[in-house]
Amino acid sequence: MENQETLSESWQSSIQEIGTPLHSTTFVVLDLETSGGAPHRGAGITEIGAVKICGGEVIETFSTLVNPGHPIPSYITTLTGIDDALVNDCPPIEHVLEDLLDFLGPTENVFVAQNAPFDLSFIKAALSLHGYEWPAYRVLDTAIIARRALTREEAPNCKLATLAEIFGAEIKPNHRALDDAQATVDVLHGLFERLAGFEIYTVEEALSFSAPKKSQLRKSQSIEQPNGAIDL
């Protein structure tokens, strides 16, 4: 009996050392639509879409329009189709945050987004403004993984529309949050297949593979996103 317990403990320890397999991890893939390029310039969230997946299967989805509390610029309406009339009767972000955090779930889950810093900047700003803390989720950025895993010949750029085309996403990106989140799910699954070619099978390995290099950190610290820039 003692030998069996020792073997079991050894097995559990070995699993922990290997890491968390991608195929058994819960990922929450999120996309936002916003009224501008940056929260510190007064832009707000106008739509949230998220898809929770595990083992290649969709568990559930989350989708809501959000009233940003200010007029939506015409160029945003042209891009997304979201205008003032569409969001006038929708909840403000402070009435959405608790449901969003519930959907994101425990910090064992992994947060995923295309160009994650953009989405995170809006979510963290909203949470901070309304007295919430950002849970310490691990974050995967499909754009960064694509830059590392795909050649320039395969992907001349790493925009969501380009990656969705490469991986044959069932839903084409259209600047609506849930559709774009669903397209990102297909991109993520395609990238996981590519990561296998690099012998990457765990969350920890994927995070290490996509971690910013020192030169990229210096560059990102010296370059600010242009005014009005919108995540593509």
N, C-alpha and C positions, 0 to 999 in steps of 0.2 A: 504493500500500500504506500509506504514511504517513497519507494522508488518511483511509483507511478506519479505521485505528487511532484517529485523532483523533476521528472521528465516533462510534466505539464507546465511547471514554472519555467523550465528551460525553453520549451516551445513558445510560450507566451513572450518571453524575453527576446527570442529570435525574431518573432513577428514585429515587435516594437522596434528592433534595430533596423529591420528592413524598411519600415515605413508604412504608410497607409496606402493600400492599393487604390489606384484611380478607379477601378471598376466597382469598388465597394464604398466609395466616398459620395456623400451628398453635396452636390454643387447647386448654388443658387445663381442663375444667370440673369442679370438685370440690365435694363436699358431705360434711359430717361429721355424725355423731350423737355426742352426748357425754353424760356422766353429770351434767352441771350447766351453769351459765351462764358460768363463767369459770375458766380454769386456775389463776389465783392464789388461788382459793378451794378448791382441791383437786379440781376436776372433771377428768375425763380423757376421752380419745377412746374411743368404744365401736364405731364403725363408720366406714369410709372408703369412699366411692364416687367414681369419677372417670371422665370420658369425654374422650378425645382426638379432636379434630375438625379438619378442614381442608377448605376448599372446600365446606362444607355436608355433608360426609360423615364418618361415624364411622370412625376409624382403629382404635381399640382401647379397651377398658374396663379398669378396675381396681376390685376390690371385696374387702374383707375386714372381718370382725368383729375387734374388738380387746378384749383383756382389760384393763380400766382399773386392775386391781390393788386394787380396793375395791368394796364392795357398791354396786349400782345402786339409787338411790332409787325408791320405788314409783311416784312421779308420772312419772318418766322411762319406766318400763316401760309405764305406761298410755299415754303419748304415742307411744312408738316400738315397743313390743312386744319390746324388748330387755331381757332379765333376766339375773340371775347365771348361771342354768343354761345360757343360750345362749352365753355368752362364757367359761365356765370353762375350756374346753379350747382357747381361741383364743390366738394369740400376743400378748404384751405389745407395747406401741408400739415399744420399742427394737428388736424383731425385725422390724418392719414398715417402719421409716423408710428403710432403704437401697433396698428395692423401690419405695417411693413416690417417692423422689428419682429413681430410674432411670426411672420412668413419666413423671414431670413433664418430664424431658428437658432439653435445653439452654435457656439463658436467652433464646434467640431466641423460644421459645414464650411464649405469654401465659397467665397464670393467671387463671381466671374463677371467681367464686362469687357466690351470692346473699347479700348482707350479708357481704361479704368480710372485714371486720375480725374478725368472730366466728371464722370458720374459720382465718384467719391467726394469731389469738392462740393457738389450740390447737396448730397446727402448729409455729409458731416456738418456743413454750414447750417442746414435746417435743424439737425439734431441739437447742435450747440445753441442755436437761437431759442429753441423751445425747451431747454433744460434736460435733454437726453444726452447720454454718452454713446459714442460709437463703440459697439462691441469689437473685440480684438479678432476680427475674422482674418484668416489667411486670404490673400487676394491673388487671383490669376488674371492676367490681361491677355486676351486672345491676339491683340495686335502685336504685342511684344513676342509672344510665342511664335507667331507667324513669321516675324522678321528673322528669328533664329532658325526656324525649321524649314522654311521655304527658300528656294533660290530666287534671285532677281528675275531670272527667265520665267519662272513659274508665276511669280507675283510681282509685277512692276511697282505695285504699292500695296499697302496693307489696310486699305479701307474696307469696311464691312461688306460693301457691295461686291468688291473684287474677290474677297475671300469666300463669300457666299456662292459666287459663280464657280470658283475653283472647286469647292467641295459639294456642289450640287444641292445647295439648301432648298428644301421644299418650299419655304416661304421666302420670297425676295424682300430685302430691306426696303422700306418705304417711308422712313422717318416717322413711324408710329411705334410706340414703345413696345407693345407686346409682340408685334410682328418682328421687330428688330431683335428682340430678345430670343425669339424662336429661331430666327436665322442664325444668331450667335451660338445657339445650342448645336446646330448642325456643324458650324465651323469648329466648335470645340471638339466635337466627336471626331471630325476629320483630322484635327491637329493631334489628338491623342493617338490616332493611327500612325501619324508621322513620327511622333515621339518614340514609338516602339522601335523605330529604326535607329534611334539614339540610345536604345536600351533604357528608356525612361518609363517606369511602370508605377511609380508612387507619387503621391502629392508632394512629398518633400523633394524628390528629384525634379519634378516639374517646376516647383518654386525656385530651386537652385538654377535650373536651366534658363529661366526667364528673369532672374534677378538682374537689375541694372548693373552694368559695368562701371568702374570708377570714372572713366572718361565720359560716359553718358550722364552720370550724376552731376559732374561739373558743368556739362553743357546745359542740362535741364535747369540747373540753379541760376544760370546766366541768361536764359531765354524765357520770357513771359509770353503766355498765349495772347495773340493779337486780340484787340478789342472787337467784340462781336463774333469771334470765332465759334463755330458750332461743331460739335462732335459729328463726324461722318462715319 
